[in-house]
Amino acid sequence: MENVKTHPDIIKKTTYSILFIISFSHLINDLLQAVIPSVYPLLKDNFKLSFSQIGLITFTYQVTASVLQPFVGMYTDKKSKPYSLLIGMSFTLIGIYLISIASSFSFLLISVSLIGVGSSIFHPESSRVAHLASGEKKGLAQSIFQLGGNAGSAIGPLLVALIVIPHGQSYIVWFCLIALIGIFVLYKIALWYSDHLSLKNAGKIQNEIIPHHLSKTRVTFSLIILLALIFSKYFYLTSITSYYTFFLIDKFHISIQDSQLYLFTFLGAVATGTLIGGPLGDRFGRKYVIWISILGAAPFTLLLPYVSLFWVGILSVIIGLIISSAFSAILVYATELLPGKVGLVAGLFFGFAFGMAGLGSAVLGNLADTTSITYVFNVCAYLPLLGIITGFLPNIESKKVN
């Protein structure tokens, strides 16, 4: 691992070793989170759950993470806690173990809420680590960081299909080994983070804050637009992550394992698109990447519910590639709107994303119970059209140049 003390101009340098390690820890964290929706078909059969109850499971996990993350972010903006990353992963470890032995619906809700707590601690501080290691390549750094999370979300369903689905709920316990690896990796990150903070406190590293000269009203309005875009993106994504397998099973009568492979393919496309979005934002402007990413997915989401299984697979890959490129650009754009408040921005936007995903899962689960899974996908297809409001965002990057 690179030693931060050898770089007096560390703030200008992109520390790729740290970026890849924190990205790997994000992979582990989100892989473990992906276990929850991946075992829904199994839990539905084991506990005779309705779609509304499945939605409530996601809602419990996501809202637990959503409510806590902004508060964690605000607190760590004032007082960083490098070793809190290990505590977050420990909560996730306990939650995964409890899911493997859960014997009731209430037990499941408690288990997933612990994973939500772990996520709320992990994301603000790990995002700050990515920001500190980014140097001048903020978009690229967030893309590398997000790539790990999206790769984990893609790998999770595949591992569940291979390990858990053939053998049963108790085999979820094997994912605890992955959580232990995550704790070890985060310990290494915490050491680097502590060294970085020591240099900062000694005055050897200075914060670089670039003003944008926007009024508070304009900043607030821009943040509301970004949150509306997060709503659009994550309400649509939760229709895929929570109900795509049910949609495929219901419409095309494929097996649970085959449906998980389709979900893996979609999430793999999401991971790839995430890596592309940040560097494109650095080069061409984050506003334009956000615009194309969300609005550009609309033609394909509108087609998805009406095509054959083959074209569903193709369209889902295209949608994943396009729509996933937005989050890194949105997050970096928001940190430029609120300079010096990385923890708050990460907590707010990760928290809101989790909240929208949880609320979306609950709402869509209830809608599926009262109508059908196909109807849910028909309705959600229109969500990316909300991307048109990106046009109201200010061009803060051009302002910085001038």
Stockholm file with secondary structure:
# STOCKHOLM 1.0

chainA/1-402         MENVKTHPDIIKKTTYSILFIISFSHLINDLLQAVIPSVYPLLKDNFKLSFSQIGLITFTYQVTASVLQPFVGMYTDKKSKPYSLLIGMSFTLIGIYLISIASSFSFLLISVSLIGVGSSIFHPESSRVAHLASGEKKGLAQSIFQLGGNAGSAIGPLLVALIVIPHGQSYIVWFCLIALIGIFVLYKIALWYSDHLSLKNAGKIQNEIIPHHLSKTRVTFSLIILLALIFSKYFYLTSITSYYTFFLIDKFHISIQDSQLYLFTFLGAVATGTLIGGPLGDRFGRKYVIWISILGAAPFTLLLPYVSLFWVGILSVIIGLIISSAFSAILVYATELLPGKVGLVAGLFFGFAFGMAGLGSAVLGNLADTTSITYVFNVCAYLPLLGIITGFLPNIESKKVN
#=GR chainA/1-402 SS CCCGGGCTTTTTSCCHHHHHHHHHHHHHHHHHHHHHHHTHHHHHHHHTCCHHHHHHHHHHHHHHHHHHHHHHHHHHHHSCCTTHHHHHHHHHHHHHHHHHHCCSHHHHHHHHHHHHHHHHHHHHHHHHHHHHTCTTCHHHHHHHHHHHHHHHHHHHHHHIIIIITTTCGGGGGGHHHHHHHHHHHHHHHHHHHHHHHHHHHTTSSCCCCCCCCCCHHHHHHHHHHHHHHHHHHHHHHHHHHHHHHHHHHHHHCCCHHHHHHHHHHHHHHHHHHHHHHHHHHHHHCHHHHHHHHHHTTHHHHHHGGGSCHHHHHHHHHHHHHHHTTHHHHHHHHHHHHSTTCHHHHHHHHHHHHHHHHHHHHHHHHHHHHHSCHHHHHHHHTTGGGGGGGGGGSCCHHHHHHC
#=GC SS_cons         CCCGGGCTTTTTSCCHHHHHHHHHHHHHHHHHHHHHHHTHHHHHHHHTCCHHHHHHHHHHHHHHHHHHHHHHHHHHHHSCCTTHHHHHHHHHHHHHHHHHHCCSHHHHHHHHHHHHHHHHHHHHHHHHHHHHTCTTCHHHHHHHHHHHHHHHHHHHHHHIIIIITTTCGGGGGGHHHHHHHHHHHHHHHHHHHHHHHHHHHTTSSCCCCCCCCCCHHHHHHHHHHHHHHHHHHHHHHHHHHHHHHHHHHHHHCCCHHHHHHHHHHHHHHHHHHHHHHHHHHHHHCHHHHHHHHHHTTHHHHHHGGGSCHHHHHHHHHHHHHHHTTHHHHHHHHHHHHSTTCHHHHHHHHHHHHHHHHHHHHHHHHHHHHHSCHHHHHHHHTTGGGGGGGGGGSCCHHHHHHC
//
